[in-house]
Amino acid sequence: METQRNKIRQYLESGKSLTPILALKKFNSMRLASHIHALKTQGIPINQKLCVNEKGNRYAEYWIDVVEWNRIKELSESFNDK
């Protein structure tokens, strides 16, 4: 069974950004910030930007710089091979 966290990770690793509303719609997750925190503690370099909608509500948008993430994974793999 694939967890919400794994689905969120795969979504971000595909180069897409994610907001709490989108996470609710796509993954039925109301705990995006918690999942993001857990992924960051695993070493995934997730970026975030605070946004404000037209009604003045604030929310976070999350994404992974895919080029940077792939470089980190390659360095990690080459280090582990030694």
Order of alpha helices (4+ residues) and beta strands (2+ residues): alpha-alpha-alpha-beta-beta-alpha
